[in-house]
Amino acid sequence: MIIKYYIVDAFSETLFSGNQAGVCLLDTALDDSIMQNIAAENNLAETAFVIKQDNGYGLRWFTPETEIDLCGHATLAAAYVITTFLDNASDIIYFNTLSGLLTVVKKGALLEMDFPARPAKPVIITPLMEEAIGVPILEAHLSRDLLLLVHNEATVRALSPNMDLLKAIPDALGVIVTAKGETSDFVSRFFAPNVDKNAPEDPVTGSTHCTLIPFWTEKLDKTDFVAYQLSKRGGVLYCENCGDRVKISGHAMLYLQGNIQIP
């Protein structure tokens, strides 16, 4: 079996920045174990598996260790591959996923994703949280991920969290640390050592903005944002709050095109 395979830098206009995602275009469905093995072999934060369906495309996301229910950068990468190599005449792509029906609209060089909002609820700041990230926390909120508000952008940029302590924080897939931006509306970093021990910080995370966008709507009293994720690779996200949905847009760049061979 030959599987067409691509690596795309998502949320970036230049190579070697943004967040890498693998995209596998499938002609037939694969067993979950094979998809998990491919994701582990690729060893990227996410590998997306795309298969054509009558009403759009099936889309699933795997880390090197597990399947997850929502991934922004791999969705952006999958939409880029489809609109570039499969169907460049379409301006809208429909994905059937574990998080329901997702759409991606092509708007010039940008790809705009329509995702479910995931507002977070306030929780008590614990000593473990502050010890784990090593700086004072102003507010803590919990959705799928734990969102921690800190003093300013410089604090977010300089973070060097204790990954073992982050793993011990209960009830959260990962930890978002955020602050008001200096040249953008807000900045963030995202750590998920329980998801991928080899890459505990995610370079650019679309799904965390499902929580960040509602949070910053309340803080800044606006619905449109430019966000920057302050990882080493970095990435820019253009965001809009639409109530129970959020729109997240970004650029993408192709890094690699090839084939995977499965005996």
NORJO-V816898 format. One line per field, one symbol per residue. ss: DSSP state (2 for helix, 1 for strand, 0 for the rest). psi: psi as a letter, one per 40 degrees, with the letter a starting at -180 (. if undefined). A space follows every 10 residues. Layout:
BEGIN
ss = ???
psi = ???
END
This chain:
BEGIN
ss = 0111111111 0000000011 1111110000 0222222222 2200001111 1110011111 1100001100 0222222222 2222220000 0111111001 1111111001 1111110000 1110002222 2220000011 1100011110 0022222200 0022222200 0000111111 0000011111 1000000000 1100000022 2222222222 0001111110 0000111111 1000111111 0111111111 100
psi = hhhhhihhhi fieiifaahh hihhhhdiii iddddddddd ddfidihhhh hhidfbhhhi hhiediiieh hddddddddd ddededgeeh ehhhhhiefa hiihhhgbei hhihihigii iiihhidddd ddeeiihdih ihbdihhhhi didddddeig ihdddddehi ehdahhhiih ideidiiiih hgdedhddgd hhdhhddded dddddeddde fiehihihhf iddiihhhih hfbeiihhii iihhdihaih hh.
END
